[in-house]
Amino acid sequence: FRPDGCFLSCHCWRRGVLGRVCDHISALKERSEAKKNLSVWSKLCYAIGGAPYQITGSALGFFLQIYLLDVAQLDPFYASIILFVGRAWDAVTDPTVGFLVSRSPWTRRGRMMPWILLSTPFAVISYFLIWVVPPVENGKVVWYLIFYCLFQSLQTCFHVPYSALTMFISSEQKERDSATAYRMTIEVLGSVIGTAIQGQIVGGANAPCLNHTSSLNDSVLQPSSEVNTSHVSLDDTKHAYMLASGVISIIYVLCAAVLFLGVREQKNRHLSFVEGLRLLRTHGPYVKLVAGFLFTSLAFMLMEGNFALFITYTLGFRNDFQNILLVIMLSGALTIPLWQLFLNRFGKKTAVYIGISWAIPFMILVVCIESNLILTYIISLAAGFSVAAAFFLPWSMLPDVVDDFKVQNPDSQGHEAIFYSFYVFFTKFASGVSLGISTLSLHFAGYVTRGCVQPDSVHLTLKMLVSAAPVSLIILGLLIFMSYPINEQRRQHNSSQLQALLRDSSEQDSDTSESSDLGSAV
């Protein structure tokens, strides 16, 4: 008897054709087992590939609104149009790219990797140009609209294939969860890096604010003088934004290179976009997961987009806002491993309820306290725990939904890119709507561009945008999660079912290989 189940005579063992066949089968099995386990290096290279999306996303999310209003000096109405159209366009490109990825031919580097490689240089160029103030005053709106939409499209060509790559780096659910934990840690660290680079470079060159001769309640405000104790000009601030964007662009390229060179994509069968889209709409767990995280993600995006303005004007910490943002993101990065341990111990649904709801008291407290810098830092540190959960949990649970779909539809496989692209589509579209509405709300509230002091209506609007609205959205999202059907028992059942399907597939492949070798020998 051979260890792999073959029964052979001594002569056949040494010299026979069947011996060579069994040796071939054993080698295939050993290679198959080795492929299931990812090395730490592979997980780390895969995780580093997620950093560019978060680095640029945090820089845009925290600073683009205040940049358009106070540095580019656009009217809040036009700034709201840029933010809404850019995010809406970004959302539309996600299913489009998902379709194109699903129709892409398999190459020597895989199906996903060519998209990541080819989109990177054009993405960094368009990202850099977002932070350039054009010399033509009348062309600013068109400039920012074009390059913001272009960058969002090119970044989608990077992020949708990268997100779907989760399902193609290993067939083992445990290995995918581990790789996802690596990824979330690096991504939150990427958010810290993006916030730190943008905040520290720009924070050292804050644009001077303006005093006004008229009352803030007047319809027309005339600037009288600049409040500029640090002798920093507006041109210095513009150069600081360009320098920060240049540094981030270099990091973007380096991370993409590490991903491309360090990760091997496993081959899968050709994808059917139309079939996958039809089945996706009827898969209940996916619909509920997307709906739940749609509202919770929207809450954090709404707070992210307005928090810099809230710190600067409502709390009055103009020179400290970048440090407060950095504390939030650094706290989130450090707590990702804790959330990984928590969900392994108590389950992912419990982690959602605890992690997301943790932010509610701090969102309420930050608008109720008096302006106190030390207390603001403490609240920001505690709120970062929930930011980590908001980053980590959606991408940890999405593979479970895909696995559940595979178990229920064993004859219809290979739709991972569609699942990921439509998940990103809904969240991005909602965030575009939220940012557009929030900036437009500031316009109607009477926001004063580069003003040292804002009207009371602006302060009230900012409090609503960073507290009342996000809290309501989080509660609504958690209510939806109550009907999310994939608990730990169902997740483990799906895992065992998928392993059985993989074993059956491997046995069929082995039988086919053995028959082919025997036929060749005969």
N, C-alpha and C positions, 0 to 999 in steps of 0.2 A: 504494500500500500504506500502511495505517496501522500504527503501531508495535504496536498490540494485535492485529494479524492480519487486520484487515478490508480487503477489496479493493473500492474504490468508484470510480465515475466522478467527474469533477470536479464535475458538477452535483449528484450525490448527496452528494458530500463537503460541499458548501456548504449545500444546502437539503433534501436528501432525508431520509426517515424513517430509513433505515439509518444515516446519519451521526449522528443523534441517539441511536440505539440504541447505536452504538459508543462515543459519548461517555459514555453512561450506564454502559456496561460498564467503560470505563476508570476512571471515577470510583469504581465499586465496587471494582475491583482496587486502586486507590490507598488507599482507606479500609481495605481488608482488610490490606494490607501494613503500614499505620500501626498497626493494632490489635495486630499481632503483637509489636511492640516496646513494652515498658513504659517509661515515663519513670522517672527516679530518684525523682521526687516520689511517683509511684504506688507504687513499691516501698517507699519509706520509710513512707508512710501504711499500707500493708498490713502492714509489719513492726511498726509501733507497736501495731497491733491485737492482737498476740500478747503484749504486755507484761503486761496485767492477769492473765492466767492464771499467768504465772511469778512476778509480784510476790506475789500472794496465795498461790501454791503454795509459794514459798520461806519465806514467813512462817509458814504453817501447818506445813510440813514440818520446819522447824528448831525452832520454838518452841511449837507447840500441845501437844506431849507434856509438856514441862517446865512449861508454863502450867497445864495441868490438874492436874499432880501437886503443884506447889509454890505456885501462886497461888490457883487454885480449890480446892486441897487435897482433891482426890478420891482415893479409894482406887485404887491401880493396877489393880485388877480392873475397876472401873467405867470408868476411863479407857481400858482396853483395849477394852471393849465399845463405847464412843463412837467410838474410832478405827476399829475394824473395821466396825461397822455403817455409819458414815458413808462410808467408802471403798467398801464393798460396795454400798451404795445408789447411790453415785455411778457405780459400774461398770454397774449395771443400767440406769440412766437413759440411758447412752450409746447403745445400740442402739435404745432407745425414741425418743429424740430424733432419731436417724438416720432411723428410719422416718417420723416426723412431718415432718421436713425434706424427705424424698423425696416426700411427698405434698402438700407445700405448693404453692399456686398461684404462678405468676410474677407479680410486682408491678412497679411502675415502678422500684423500687429493687433488684429482683432477687428471688431465692428465699431466699438466706441472710441478707441484711442485716436484714430485719424481725425475725428471731429475735435477732440481736445487739442491735438497738436496744431491743426491748421487755424483754429479760431484764436489762439493765444496772441500772436503778434498784433493782429488787427484790433483785438480787444484792448490791449494796453495802450495803443495809440489813441483810440477813441476815448478811453478813460482819462488819459492825460489832458485831452482837449476840453473835457467837461470843466476842468478847473482853470481854464484860460479865459480871461475877460477880453473879448474881441474889441478891436479899436473902433469899430463902427457902432455907434450908439443905437441906431435904428435896427440893426441886425442881431441884437443880443438874443431876443426871444427865439428866432429861427436857429441861431447858432446852438444854443443849449438844447433846443428841442431835437435837432438833428443828431448831435453827438450823444445825447442821453439815450435816445431811442436806439442808435447804432450800437452803443456799448451794451445795452440790455440785450439786444439780439445776439451779439457775439458772445456775451457771457452765457446766454442760454445754450448756445452751441457747445459750450464747455460743460455747463452744470447738469443738463439733462442726461447726456451720456455718462457723466461721472456718477450721478445719483443711481442710474440703472446698473452701473458697474458693480454695485453692492451684491447683486444676485449672480454675478458671473465670476467673482473671485474665489468662490467656494460653494460646494453643494451642501455643506454642513451648516445647519442653523446656528449651532454654537459658535462656529468660526465666524459666521457673518455678524452675530451679535458682538463678538469680541472685536472684530474689525470696526464695527459701528461705534463701539465705545472709544476706540483709538481715534476714529474720525471726529467724533463729537468733542473730544478733549482738544484735538488740534484745531478744530473749527472755532471753538470758544476762545482758545488761545489766539487764533487768527483775528477774532473780533477785538481781543485785547490789543493786539499789535496794531490793527487798523486804527482803533481809537487812540492809542498812545502816539503813534506816528503823526496822525492828522492833528490830534489835540495838542501835543507838546510843541510841534513846529508852528502851528497856527496860533496856539495860545500865547506864544512869545511875541506875536506880532498882531495883536488885536487891533482891528480898525477903530479909530477914535469915534466916539459917539457925538451927536450934535445936540446942542441946546436950541430951543425955539423961542421966538419972541411972542408968539401967540399962545393962547390957552390950548390945552390938549383937547378941549371940547370943540374948538373951532374947526371948520371944515377945511380951511387952508392954513398950513403951518409953514412959517418962513424960518429957515435955519439962520441963526445969528452967529454962532461960534462953535468951534470944535473943542471938546473936552479931551485933551491929549497930553497927559502928564508924562508919558513915556517917550515922547517925540517919535512915535511910530506913525508913518504916513499910510494912506490907503494903498499906495503902490507897494509899500513893504508887505502889507497884508496879502495883496495879490501874488507877490513873489513867493510868500510863505506857502500859500495853497498850491502853487505850481511845484515847489520843492517837495512838499509832502506827496503829491500825486506821482512825481517822478520816482521817489523811493518806493512807494507802493507798487508801481508798475514793474520795477526790477524784481521785487519779491514775487510778484505774480508769475513772471517768466521762470524764475528759479523753481518755484513749487510745481509748475506744470512740467518742467523738465524732470524733476524727481519722480513724479507720477508716471510719466511716459516710460522712463527707463527702468523703474523699479517694480512695476506691476505687470503681471501676465494675465491676460483675459482668457477665460475658458470659452471654448466654442459651444454654441447652442444652435438649435435649428432655426430656420428662417421664420421671421415674425410676420403675423397677419394683423395689420392695423385695424381694418374694418371689423374683423371678427372679434378682436380684443376690445374694441370700443363698444361693441354691442353687448358683450358679456360684462364689461366693466360697469355699465350703467345699472345692471340688475344685481350686482354683488353687494348685498346689504352691508357687510362689515366695512367695505371700502367707502361706501357713501357716508356711513356714520363717522368713520375716522376722519374723512376729509371735512365733513361739516363741523365736527367738534373742534378740530385744530384750525379750521377756518376762522372761527370766532376768537379762540384763545390767541392765535398768532396775530390776528388783527389787533387785539388789545395791546400786545407788546410792541407791535409796529407803530401803533398810534402814539404810544408813550415815547418810543424811541425817536420818532420824527419831530416831536415837540419839546422834548425834555431839555435840550440845549437852550431853547428860547425861554422855557420856564425858569431854569436856573439863572440865566442872564438877567431877565427883566423882573420876574415876579419875586424870586428870592433875592435878587440883587447881587449875585456872586459872579460878576462879569469876568473877573480874572481867575476864577477857580472852576469854571464849568467843565473844562477839559479834564481836570483831575478827578472831579466827582464822577464823570462818565467812565474814566479809567478804573476807578474803584469798583463800580458795578460790574464791568466786564471781567476784571481780574478775579473778583469774588466768584463769578460764574465759572471761570476756567478752573479754579481750584476745587470746585465742588462737583464737577462732572464724575470723577471716580466714585464719590460718595453716592451719587444717584445710580451709578451702575451697580454698586453693592446693594442698594436699597431695592431696586427692581428685581434683582436676582433673589432676594430674600422674601419680598412681599408681593411681587408681581407688578406688571406694567400698569394695569388700571389703577391700582392703589397709588403708584408713583405719580400718576397723572393728577389724581384728586389732591394729594398732599402737596406735590411740587408746584402745580399751577395756582392753587388757592393760597399758597404761602405769600404771594405778592399782594393780595387784596388789602390786608391791614396796613402795609407800608405805602401803598398807593393812596390810601385815605389819610394816613398820618402826615405824609409829606406836604399836603395842602392845608392841613389844619394847624401845624405848628407855626410859631413865630420864626422869622428869618434867623436861623442859628446854624453857623457853618459846621461846627462839630457834630451837632445832632443830624444834620443833613448827610454827613459822611457815614455816620452809624446806620442810618436808614438805607443808604445806598448799598452799604456792605451787606446788610441783611437781605435786601431785595435781589441782590445778585444770585442768591441761592435759587430763586424762582426763575430767573433768566436762564440759568443752566438747564433747568428742567424743560423750559420751553424750547430750548435749542435741541436737547438730546432726545426727548421722548418721541416726537413725531417720526424721526428717522429710525428710531429703534423699533417702532410698532409697524411701520409700513411693510417691512419684509414679512411680518406675521400675516398681514392681509394677503400679500401675494402668495404665500405658502397655502393659506386657506383656500384661495382661488384655485391653486393647482390641484389640491386634494379634491375639491368639488368638481373640477373640470379636467380630469386626467388626460383627456384627448385633445385639449386645447392649451398648449404651453407656449412660452416664449413671448409674453406680453409685458415684460417688466418695464421697458422704456415707456409704454403707454401709461401704466399705473403711475410712474414717477412724474411724467410730464404733466398729466392732468392734475395731480396733486399740487404741483408747483404752480400750475396755471391758476387754480382757484385762489390760492393764498396770495399770489402776486396781484391778481386783478383786484381782490378785496383791499390789499394794502394801497394800491393805486387810488382807489376810490376814497379811502380814508385820508391819505395824504392830500389829495386834491381838495376834499371837503374841509379838512382842518386848515389848510392855508387860505382857502376862500373864506372861512369863518374869521380868520384874523383880518382879512381885508375888510369885511363888513364891520368888524369890531373897531376899526380905525387904527390898525397897526402903523406906526411911524417908522419908516426906514432909517436906520442908524440913529434912532432917537435914544437919548440917555434915559428918558422916562417914557413909559407907555400909559395910555389911558386906562382907567379902571376896567373898562369893558374888555380890553385885551388881557388883563390879568385874570378876569373871570373866565374868559374863553380858554386861556391856557390851563387853568385849574380843571376845567371840564375835560379838556383833551388829554391830560395826564392822569386823571383820577376817576371822575364819574363815568366817562364813556368806557375806558378800559375795564373797570370793575364790572360794569353791566355786561360787557362782551365775554369776560371770563366766566361769569355765572351762567350765561346762556350756553357757552361751550361745554361746561361741566355737566349741565343738565342733559345735553345731547349724549355725552359719554356714558350716561347711565344706561343707555340702550345698546352700547357697543358690546357685541356678543362674544368676542374672543377673550376669554379669561385664561388662566394658566393651564387648566385642565384641557381646554380645547387646543391651546397652543402646543402642548405636549403630545396630544393625540395627532395633530397635524404633522408634527415632527416625525413620529413613528410611522405614519402612513407614507410620508415622503421617502423615508429611508427604505421602506418596503418597495416603493415604486422604483427607487434607484437600484436596489438589488435585483429586481426583476429585469430592469433594463440592462444591467451589467451582465446578468446571466445570458440574456438573449444575445448581447454583443459577443460574449465568450463562445457561445454555441456557434454563432456565425463565423467567428474567426477560426474555430477548430475545424468546422466543415470546410472552410476555404483552404486551410493548410493541408487537410487530408486529401482534398481533391487535387491540390497541386502535387502532392507526393505521389498519388496514384498516376 
